[in-house]
């Protein structure tokens, strides 16, 4: 996978609330890809999205829906799509907050969360993701090889979607919260739906994550075992939250690289192969 360090100027399109940016930020070139913005019809509206696929693809491609961090579909999530496209996938990242607002309007994480993220209903997100899957199947993707990965906010959504869509073949959730307060917008959390998983899920977590306590990870493991679910949780002892976010100081390269390889192997094992 060819990567290079990215220009971290404002033109790099990283979310303002993600500052300060780290010097470890990576950029995956799109020379061998078809990549760019698109629009997906969903629930009577058009949802912006970023997609990437290999240029020389023959036949329908396995699909990976990439679910954003709290920062939306900014440069890092786009780069994840390009990395997946170089591995032979049609990768698509929808702007799942588009009805409620623009994460680029917020400079601080607490304000972003309270004024935007917390107002996005899970039910809306899951329905939108169904439309993303349908769009991908009509635009060069193989509906029988549908996968998902998500980060932070998107990691939690990935667990929920694995219990929502029986057509999903596999999923990888990166440091998504597993328990939490139940609200009208978020009536269930991953620990509540462990018994309902339709697809094998790999969870990737940091042992030093101050926002996701290790006892909640153990609670999820117990719930998965009790449900006899096909799922696995890996904890990287030296990593904190957002350890795959190479554009942030939280980046932990060894854990990120190992997690990436585990993700690709999980997809290959469950769903990517014909």
C-alpha positions, 0 to 999 in steps of 0.5 A: 500500500503506497502512502505518503505524508500529507499536507496538513494545510486547511486544504487537507479537509480535516475536521476543525475539532480534530486539531491539533493534527499530527505529523504522522498523517498519511495520504493514500494516492488515488492514481490507480483508483476511481474516487470522489464525491457522490450522492445517495438517495435515502428516505426522500433526500440525497445524502453526500458520500465519498467512494473509492474503487480500483480502476481496473476492476472486473465484475462486481466488487466486494463492498465495505461501508465505512462509518465515520468518526464523530468528525464526519467524512473528513480526510482521514475517512476518505483515506481509509476508503482509498486504502480499502479500494487499493485492496480491491474493495468498493468503499463508500463513506456516507455523511450520516449527520447531513440532516442535522448539520455539518461537523466542520462548523464545530471547533471543539469536540464537546460542542460538536457532540452536544450540538450535533452528534447527540441529535442524530437518531440511531434509527435514522442512521441504520435506515440510511445505511440500508440505502447505502448498501443498496446504492453500492449494489447498483453501482459496481458492488456485489450485494452478496459480499457486503461488509462494514467498518467504523471508527469511534462513533462509527464503531458503535454504529457498526455493532448496531448495524451487524444486528440490523441487516441480515445481509451483512457478511462481516464487520469490524468495529474500531473503538466504538462505545459498548455501553451507555445511557439509553435515550430516545435517539440511542435506545440500544447499545452494542451490549444490548444487541449481542444476542442479535448479531447477524454477522461476525464482528471483530472489535478492536480496542485500546487498553489505554482508552480513557473513554471506553473502560476495560470493564465495559469491554469485558461486559461485552465479551461476556454478552457475546459469549452468553449469546454464542455470537461469532465475534472477537474483541482484540485489546491493544494494551499500549493503545488509547482511543483513536489509535488508528487515527494517524492524523491525531496524537493518539495514533499508535502505529503498531496497533493500527497496522496490526488492526488493519491486517486483522480487519482485512483477514476478517473480511477475507474470512467472512464475506470478501471471497466469492 
